[in-house]
Amino acid sequence: MSGAPEHDAVEATKEDSILTEAARTTRSSSGSDATEGDDARANGDANLNTNKCTIRFGGLIAVNELNMNVREGEIYGLIGPNGAGKTTIFNLLTGVYKPTSGAIYFQGKRIDGLRPYEIASRGISRTFQNIRLFPSMSVLENVMTACHIHAKQSLFDAVVRTPRFGRDEAEHRDYCLELLGIFDLARYKDEGGTSLPYGNQRRLEIVRALATRPKLLLLDEPAAGMNPSEAMDLMALIRKIRDRFGLTILLVEHNMKVVMGVCERIQVVDYGKSIALGLPEQIKNDPKVIEAYLGD
């Protein structure tokens, strides 16, 4: 008889190591300072809080005094018709845009005005409406690009290839391989990222976002282009990510079956302004929401 561990036991060990590392990173970074001098102003148990957040592009108000409170560990949906301002909100939350007025708080610390890499280092990661994988990189390399914000190596280490550089790269490689294994993508590690089937490319982009070790994950239309079967699998995947990694998830999605099936609360925006907030059943029957989608 072989003394090798059973396959399921090995997979469970790998998953446990990922969860332990994610929890360690969350604990160590949760006490770090964000913007100097800012007090905690998040409402109640809110993980993410926007306070009258507004952005104008010339005479166009793209987001109009948005108040949003996403609770710790929640799967929160953000929906609205095309052009409602949903992706602009994501760009505000991740530092691509700076609000014209208002404020954004993450875990009690003000983050509006920070650069995208600073916000990512504080635990917010995102995917994109259009898949943005690196076509010249393998599946594994695509995921490893997300690890740089936790790198211990310096530019000198990278150029000279010091032992610290080698340890850093090995640690990141092992971590990313374990992540790929959890999401059944490890067998494709050496293939080009953009050569995967569409559904797996979506999964790969989510894995890359998880490689930053986030506390809040923003998913921008992850079901776009998926068939009904793939959309059902995505719903299970979103729940799996939240439960296994202890994340808060903010979801923008047009597929109402996915939104109603996975989100615990939903906020609706139209022309950049919030028009409804509630449980899925409440949102589905809200006259303002029906009017926004179907017109008068």
N, C-alpha and C positions, 0 to 999 in steps of 0.2 A: 504493500500500500504506500502511496505517496504521502509525504507529510505536508504537501502544499495546501494552503488554505482554500476553502471553497470560494468560487467566483463571487457569490453574493456577499460573503464576508469581506472580501477584498474591496468590493464596491462600497460597502457600508463604511469601511475604514477610511476610504478616500473621501467620502462625503462628510464623515465626521471631522476629518482634518480641515476641510474647507470651511465648515460651519464654525469650528473653533477659531480659525484664523480670522474669519469675518467678524465674529463676536469680539475678538481681541482688538482688532482694528477699530471697531465702533467704540469700544470702551476707552481706548487710548486717545482717540481723536475727539471724543465728545466733550472733553474738558479743555480743549485748546481754544485760544482766543480767536475771534473773528475780526470784525472791524473795531478798531480801537475806540473805546469810549462809549460804545452803544450798550444800552440796557436791554434786558430781556423784555420783549413786548408781545410775544406770541400769546394768543388767546387760549386759556385753559391748557389742554393737552395737545395743542396744535404742534405738529412737526414742521409744517410750512404755513406761513401766514403772510398774506399781502394786505396792505392797508391803503385803500383808495389809490391803487396803483394805476397810473395813467401814462400813455405814451402818445405823442403827436408826431406826425410826419408832415411838416408844413401845416396846412389847414385841415388835414385828416386826423381825426382821433381814432387810432387803431384799437386802443384799449382804454376804457373810460371808467375810472374810479373803481377798479376791481377789488372787491374784498373776497378773499378765499382762505379757508382754514382747513388744512388737511391734517387729520389726526395720525398719531403714531401707529404704524402697523396697518393702516387702512389702504384699501384699494379704492381710489377716488377717481371718478370719471369726469372728464371735461368735454362737453359736446356742444355742437352748434352747427348751423348751416355753413356751406362754403363761404369763406371770406369773413367769418364771424370774429376772427382774431385769435384762434386757438394756438396756432404755431407761433404767432407773435408773443403770446403769453409764455410759451416755452422758452423763446429767445430772451425774454425778460428774466425769467427764473434762472437761466444759465449764464447770464452776463453778456450775451451777444448784443443786446440792447440795454441801455440805461433808461430807467423811467424818467419821463419829463417831470412828474410829481408823484408823491406817494412813497411807500416803503415796502421792502420785502424782507421778511425774517425767516431764518431757518434755524430750528432748534434754539430759538430765543435770541439769536444774534443777527444783526442787520447785514444783509449781503448785497443789496443793490449798490451798484458802483464798483463792485469787485470785478476782476477780469475772469473770463471763463475758466482758466486753469486754476485760479484761486478758489472759485466756487466748487470745481471738481475735487480739489484737495480737501474740501470741507465735507464731502460726502454726497454730492448730487451728481448723478450721471444720467445720460439720455441716449435714446436712439433717434433715428431720423425718419421722416415720412418717406423719403427716397433713400434706398439702401446706399450707404456710403462705405463700402469695403474698399481696401486697397487692392487693385487688380493685379499688381505685380508681386504681391505677397501671398504666402501660403496661409492656410487656415490658422495654423499655430502662430505664425508671425503677426497676423491681423490682431489676434487676441493679445499678444505680448506688447503691442504698441501702447496698450492702455496701462501698462504697469509702470511707466516712467515716473508717474507722480509719487510712487512709493520707493523709487530707486535710492540706494545709499551711495552709489558710485558718483564720482566727479567727472568732469570733462577729461581731466588728466588720466583717471583710471581707464576711461573708455579708449583714449588714444593709445596709451601704453599697454593696455590689456593687463592690468595689475591683477593680483589674486582677488582683490575685492570686487573687481569687475566680473571675474569668473564666477564668484560665489553669488553675486547679485543675479546674473543672467541665469544660472542654474536654478536658483530659487524661483524666479519668475517663470521659467520654462515648466518646472514641476507644477507650480500652482495653476498655470493655464492649461496644462494637460489634464489635470484633475477636473477643472471646470468643464473642459470639452467632454470628458468622460461622463460626467453627470448628465449632460444634455445630449449624449449619444452622438457626439461629433468627433471623438478622438480618432476614429478610423480614417477620417479625412484630413488629418493634421498636416500632411505633406502636399495635399492638393491645393490648387489655386482657390482663394476664397470666393472669387466671382464665378468659378466653374461649378459650384454646388447648385442643386435645384433651388428654386425660389424660396420654398419654405425653410430649407436649411440655411439659406443666406440670412433670412430674418432671425433665425435662432442664433446664428453666429454673431450677428450684430448685438443681440441681447447678451450673449456670453461676453463679448468684448466690453460692454458697459459694466457687467458684473465684475470684470477683472480690475476695475478701479476701486473695488471694495466699497461700494456706495452704501448710504443709509436711506437715500431717497432715489428711486428710479423713475425717470420720466420716459414713457413709451408713446411715441408719436405715430399714430395709425399703424400699429404692428400687423393688423389683419389686411392691410391694403394689398390687393392682388391675390389673396388666398381664396381657394375654393372652400365650400362649406365644411368639408372634412378637416382641412388644415385649420380653419377658424375654430372648430371645436377643440382640436389639439392645442391651439394657442390659449384658449381659456384655461385648460388644465395646466398649461405651462406657467401662466401668470400666477395662478394660485400656488403652484409648486415653488416658484421663485420667492413669493412673499413668505410662505411658511418655512421654507428651508433656510433662507438667509435672513429672516427677521426684518424684511424691508418694508418701507412705505412705498406705495406705487401710485403715481399719477398717470392716468391713461387718457389720451386723446384718440378718439376712434369714431369712424362713420358707420361701422357695422353695428347696428343696434342690438343684434342678437348677442354679440360679444359684450357690449356695454351693459346691457340689462342682465346678462348671465353671470358677470364676474364682478361688477362694481358694487360696493356697499352704499355709497352715496354718489350722487351725480349733480354736477353744476352745469347749467346751460347758459351759454353766452350768445348774444346776437348783436352785430354791429359793435363789438368790443365791450358790451355792457352785460352784466349778469342779469338774467331774467327769471331764473328759477334755481332752486336747490332743494334736494330731498332724496328720499329713497327711490329706487328704480320704479316701483309701482306708482308712486306719486308723480314722478316726472313723466311717465308714459301717458298719464291722463290729464296733464296740466294744459289748460287751454292756451296759455301763452306759448308753450313749447310747440304745441300742434300748429298754432298760427305761424310761428317762426319758420317751421319746416315746410308747411303747406301753403302759406299765404292766407289772405282773407277768404 
